[in-house]
Amino acid sequence: MSGAAQLGASLSSLGDAQNSQIEAMLKIKGKAKSAASEFEAMFLNSMFEQMNTKVDGDGPFGASGALKVWRSFLTNQYSQMFAKAGGVGIAKHVYDELLKLQGVNAS
């Protein structure tokens, strides 16, 4: 193999290694973003559940067994919608911390 061919093979392997590193970082960032969003949704769900702990009576927020189940589904949907719309800002901080723990730069 000539020197030029060896150089080309070396450069090609370097390019492949860089592409692998970039793909790994993108995968880490995607998982971190998903986890941060899920964390914020869980936080919001807990907050919404606490808001309804002392609610009694009839209607969609009543205290009967079936209404409690329905209310839990409702608060879960509220939390998912709030988190998807941007939430209260927790996800951004969780995302940054997850990346920092992985040793990945956020930018």
URQUIGI-V140334 format. One record per residue. N is the residue number from 1. PSI is psi as a letter, one per 20 degrees, with the letter a starting at -180 (NA if undefined). D_CENTER is the distance of its C-alpha to the mean C-alpha in whole Angstrom. Layout:
n:N psi:PSI d_center:D_CENTER
n:N psi:PSI d_center:D_CENTER
//
This chain:
n:1 psi:p d_center:49
n:2 psi:r d_center:50
n:3 psi:h d_center:48
n:4 psi:h d_center:46
n:5 psi:h d_center:45
n:6 psi:g d_center:44
n:7 psi:g d_center:42
n:8 psi:g d_center:40
n:9 psi:h d_center:39
n:10 psi:g d_center:38
n:11 psi:h d_center:36
n:12 psi:g d_center:35
n:13 psi:h d_center:33
n:14 psi:g d_center:32
n:15 psi:g d_center:30
n:16 psi:g d_center:29
n:17 psi:g d_center:27
n:18 psi:g d_center:26
n:19 psi:h d_center:24
n:20 psi:g d_center:23
n:21 psi:g d_center:21
n:22 psi:g d_center:20
n:23 psi:h d_center:18
n:24 psi:g d_center:17
n:25 psi:g d_center:15
n:26 psi:h d_center:14
n:27 psi:g d_center:12
n:28 psi:g d_center:11
n:29 psi:h d_center:9
n:30 psi:g d_center:8
n:31 psi:h d_center:7
n:32 psi:g d_center:6
n:33 psi:g d_center:4
n:34 psi:g d_center:2
n:35 psi:h d_center:3
n:36 psi:g d_center:3
n:37 psi:g d_center:3
n:38 psi:h d_center:5
n:39 psi:g d_center:7
n:40 psi:h d_center:8
n:41 psi:g d_center:9
n:42 psi:g d_center:11
n:43 psi:g d_center:12
n:44 psi:h d_center:14
n:45 psi:g d_center:15
n:46 psi:g d_center:17
n:47 psi:g d_center:18
n:48 psi:h d_center:19
n:49 psi:g d_center:21
n:50 psi:h d_center:23
n:51 psi:h d_center:24
n:52 psi:j d_center:26
n:53 psi:h d_center:27
n:54 psi:j d_center:31
n:55 psi:p d_center:31
n:56 psi:r d_center:34
n:57 psi:a d_center:36
n:58 psi:r d_center:36
n:59 psi:a d_center:34
n:60 psi:i d_center:30
n:61 psi:k d_center:29
n:62 psi:a d_center:32
n:63 psi:j d_center:32
n:64 psi:r d_center:34
n:65 psi:g d_center:32
n:66 psi:h d_center:31
n:67 psi:h d_center:30
n:68 psi:g d_center:28
n:69 psi:g d_center:26
n:70 psi:g d_center:26
n:71 psi:h d_center:24
n:72 psi:h d_center:21
n:73 psi:g d_center:20
n:74 psi:g d_center:21
n:75 psi:h d_center:19
n:76 psi:g d_center:16
n:77 psi:g d_center:16
n:78 psi:g d_center:17
n:79 psi:g d_center:13
n:80 psi:g d_center:11
n:81 psi:g d_center:14
n:82 psi:g d_center:13
n:83 psi:g d_center:10
n:84 psi:h d_center:10
n:85 psi:j d_center:13
n:86 psi:i d_center:12
n:87 psi:b d_center:12
n:88 psi:j d_center:14
n:89 psi:j d_center:12
n:90 psi:h d_center:11
n:91 psi:h d_center:7
n:92 psi:g d_center:9
n:93 psi:h d_center:11
n:94 psi:g d_center:9
n:95 psi:g d_center:7
n:96 psi:g d_center:11
n:97 psi:h d_center:12
n:98 psi:g d_center:10
n:99 psi:h d_center:12
n:100 psi:g d_center:15
n:101 psi:h d_center:15
n:102 psi:i d_center:15
n:103 psi:k d_center:18
n:104 psi:p d_center:16
n:105 psi:p d_center:17
n:106 psi:h d_center:14
n:107 psi:NA d_center:17
//
